[in-house]
Amino acid sequence: MGLFVYVVGKLHCLRCHAQSEARIQTKLFTVDRQNSARDYCVGSSAEVELSRMNDYAPLYPWSNNDDLVVVMGDWDCQRCSLNWQFAKVTIGISYSQTGRILGSIKSISAFAPTQLQDFAGVHRVEGDFVRHGEFLSHQNWIDTVIEVRCARMLLGFHRWCREVASVEFTG
C-alpha cells in the first residue's frame, strides 16, 4: 500500500450537473507518514515532488517557474455515482531558500473538454485520461504532436461520455 494525499474541491458532475465534493488521490505532493491521507484544497500549500510528475504524461511544455496545470482524476459524483471524472488543478510554484519546490493550489475545476482549446495550457495529464486517446505506448505518446494528442484524447473522451456517462456533446 502506498502513501497518498488528496486534492479536494467542489466539482460539477458531467452527467447530472450536481455539485459534489471530489477527493482525488495524488502523489504529486511530497507524501510521508506525517501527511499521508491529508486533504489539500484551494489555498493549501505543500512541497511538490517533481520526480512524481512522471506519473503524469507531459502535454504542453512547462517552465519550472510558471503555474503548473495538471489534469488529475478520478472522482465520482455523490448524487449519480458517475466515476472516472477528472479535474484540472492549477498549482502556483515557488521555491524555498533551501531549493524545495513549493506548490499552492490556486484552482480546482471539473475537466470535461468539449473542444481542443480546453487543453490549452495543460502541462501534465493523468494516465487514465490519456488512455481515452488509445495511445499504444509512452513512446507513441511522445512521438505524437501535441495537437494530435489533444484531438485523440478529446475524441476518446467524447466516446466515453456517450458510452459510459450517457452524455452527448454537440458542435
Buried (B, 14 or more C-beta within 10 A) or exposed (E): EEEBBBBBBEBBBBBBEEBBEBEBBBBBBBBEEEBEEBEBBBEBBBBBBEEBBEBBBBBBEBEEEEBBBBBBBBBBBEEBEBEBBBBBBBBBBEEEEEEEBBBBBBBBEBBBBEEEEBBEBBBBBBEEBBEBBEBEEEEEBEEBEEEEBBBBBBEBBBEBBEEEBEBEBEE
